[in-house]
Amino acid sequence: MYRTALVSIMLMAGMSAPIFAAERFDCGDPDAGISMAISIAPEMSMGDFEGLGRSGLLSPDGQGAWVNPESGIRFIPEQLPPVLYLGSEQFSCTNAAAGQMTNDAVAGTAGETSEQMSTTGNAVELVINQPGRSLGGNLRAGPDTAQQSLGGVAENAPLTIVANTGAHFDGYDWFRVQLGDGRSGYQWGGILCSEGLQLEGVYQTCGLDPTN
């Protein structure tokens, strides 16, 4: 019922604007018989879920997650892989779109990174998943200073440098990052440092004195 409503609203919106394609994710544990389908249309701030005998609408919480508080559902599409929380239980998700690639487990040895290509809209990102720190500044909704600020980031805040977006600005690249407080967004490489391994497009290795 909710999925039909979402599609209908999207089609009506298309009468006066381009139709926005919803992203669909399959979540759960097939071996345990747990399956839930998630659809989100970020451009319209709308989404829905269906499975386990229930369905409903999802809305963005402004911090990178899509939620339905009444059902205890919290979906985080920006994590790699995307994650669905059903109450206190956590399940991984896969993007149902053909050719979508999800990240393997982060390598445990120093200097190793998982370098895969991930498609986000029309942009191709280089998946890195390297620990690092922010030197401050704002978390952005997209890889550009013109994008909406999602809030400030404390100086020296630990984070995961998830992927290089391929967007360049003033000598450094823009990166998709995941903060320790759960927020996801984008930061410019000129205010990032990487732990243990110097990344191309990032200001420096954490702890390095740039004057030496």
C-alpha positions in Angstrom: 0.0 0.0 0.0 2.7 2.5 1.0 4.9 1.6 -2.0 1.9 2.3 -4.4 1.4 5.6 -2.7 5.1 6.5 -3.0 5.2 5.7 -6.7 1.9 7.6 -7.3 3.2 10.7 -5.6 6.5 10.5 -7.6 4.6 10.2 -10.9 2.4 13.1 -10.0 5.5 15.2 -9.2 6.8 14.2 -12.7 4.0 16.1 -14.3 5.7 19.4 -13.6 9.3 18.2 -12.9 11.6 15.3 -13.9 10.6 12.0 -12.3 13.0 11.0 -9.5 14.0 7.4 -9.5 13.8 5.7 -6.1 16.7 3.6 -4.9 15.7 0.1 -3.7 17.6 -1.9 -1.1 17.1 -5.5 0.0 17.8 -6.0 3.7 17.8 -8.8 6.2 19.2 -12.3 6.7 17.9 -14.8 4.1 19.1 -17.8 6.0 17.0 -16.8 9.0 14.0 -15.9 6.7 14.3 -12.2 7.5 13.7 -10.0 4.4 12.7 -6.4 4.1 12.6 -4.1 1.0 13.5 -0.4 1.4 12.9 2.3 -1.2 14.1 5.9 -0.9 13.7 8.9 -3.1 16.2 11.4 -1.6 15.3 14.2 -3.9 11.7 14.1 -2.6 12.6 13.2 1.0 10.4 10.2 0.8 10.8 6.5 1.4 9.0 3.3 2.4 9.6 -0.2 3.7 7.9 -3.5 3.2 8.5 -7.0 4.7 8.0 -9.2 7.7 4.2 -8.6 7.5 4.5 -4.8 7.8 4.9 -1.7 5.7 5.1 2.0 6.2 6.8 5.3 5.2 10.3 6.4 5.9 11.5 10.0 6.3 15.1 11.4 6.5 16.3 12.3 10.0 18.7 15.0 8.8 21.7 12.9 9.9 22.0 10.4 7.1 19.4 7.9 8.3 15.8 7.1 7.1 13.5 6.3 10.0 10.0 5.2 11.0 10.0 5.7 14.8 6.6 3.8 15.3 8.1 0.6 13.8 11.6 1.1 15.3 13.1 1.1 11.8 16.3 3.0 11.0 18.0 2.6 7.7 21.4 4.1 6.9 22.2 4.0 3.1 25.5 5.7 3.3 27.2 3.0 5.3 29.1 0.3 3.4 27.3 -1.9 3.2 24.1 -0.1 4.0 22.6 -1.1 7.3 19.0 -1.6 8.6 18.2 -1.5 12.3 15.0 -3.2 13.4 14.9 -2.2 17.1 18.2 -3.4 18.5 18.9 -5.8 15.7 21.1 -4.9 12.8 21.0 -6.3 9.3 23.1 -5.6 6.2 21.5 -4.4 2.9 22.4 -4.6 -0.8 21.4 -2.1 -3.5 19.0 -3.8 -5.8 20.2 -1.8 -8.8 22.1 -3.8 -11.4 25.8 -3.3 -11.2 25.7 -1.8 -7.6 28.9 -2.8 -5.8 29.2 -3.1 -2.0 32.3 -2.9 0.1 34.2 -5.9 1.3 35.4 -6.0 4.9 38.0 -3.4 5.7 41.5 -4.9 5.5 43.1 -5.3 8.9 46.8 -4.9 8.1 48.4 -1.5 8.0 48.5 0.1 4.6 45.8 -2.1 3.1 42.7 -0.5 1.7 39.7 -1.9 -0.2 39.8 -0.1 -3.5 36.5 -0.7 -5.3 34.4 1.4 -7.5 31.0 2.5 -6.2 28.4 4.2 -8.2 26.5 7.1 -6.6 24.0 8.6 -9.0 26.1 9.5 -12.1 29.4 9.8 -10.1 31.9 7.1 -9.7 33.6 6.9 -6.3 36.8 5.1 -5.3 36.0 3.2 -2.2 38.8 3.6 0.4 37.6 2.9 3.9 40.7 4.4 5.5 40.7 5.7 9.1 41.5 9.3 9.5 40.7 12.6 11.3 39.0 15.9 10.4 40.9 19.1 11.0 37.5 20.8 11.6 35.1 22.6 9.2 31.7 21.6 8.1 30.2 18.3 7.0 28.4 18.8 3.7 25.5 17.1 2.0 27.5 16.8 -1.2 31.1 17.3 -2.5 31.0 21.1 -2.8 31.1 24.1 -0.5 27.8 25.2 -2.0 26.1 22.1 -0.6 24.1 22.2 2.6 26.0 22.1 5.8 25.1 19.1 8.0 26.8 20.6 11.0 30.3 21.4 12.2 33.0 18.8 12.8 35.3 19.1 15.8 39.0 19.5 15.2 40.8 16.2 15.4 37.5 14.2 15.3 38.1 10.6 14.2 36.3 9.4 11.1 36.4 6.9 8.3 37.4 8.2 4.9 34.9 6.1 3.0 35.4 7.1 -0.6 37.1 9.6 -3.0 34.3 11.3 -4.9 36.5 12.3 -7.8 35.6 16.0 -7.3 38.6 18.3 -7.1 38.9 21.7 -5.5 42.0 23.9 -4.8 44.5 21.1 -5.0 42.6 18.5 -2.9 39.7 16.0 -3.5 36.3 15.8 -1.9 35.7 12.6 0.2 32.6 10.8 1.5 33.2 10.3 5.3 31.6 8.5 8.2 32.0 10.2 11.6 32.2 8.3 14.9 28.9 9.8 16.0 27.1 8.1 13.1 26.8 11.1 10.8 27.7 10.7 7.1 28.5 13.3 4.6 31.3 14.9 2.6 34.5 16.8 3.6 37.2 18.5 1.5 40.5 16.7 1.6 42.3 19.9 2.5 40.9 19.6 6.0 41.4 15.8 6.4 44.4 13.7 7.4 44.7 9.9 7.0 45.9 7.5 9.6 49.0 5.4 8.7 48.8 5.8 5.0 49.1 9.0 2.9 46.1 9.2 0.6 46.1 11.1 -2.7 43.9 14.2 -2.4 44.2 14.4 1.4 46.1 17.2 3.2 48.6 14.9 5.1 49.1 11.9 7.2 47.7 12.4 10.8 50.4 13.4 13.3 52.8 14.6 10.6 54.3 18.0 11.2 53.8 19.9 7.9 56.7 22.3 8.8 59.3 19.5 8.7 
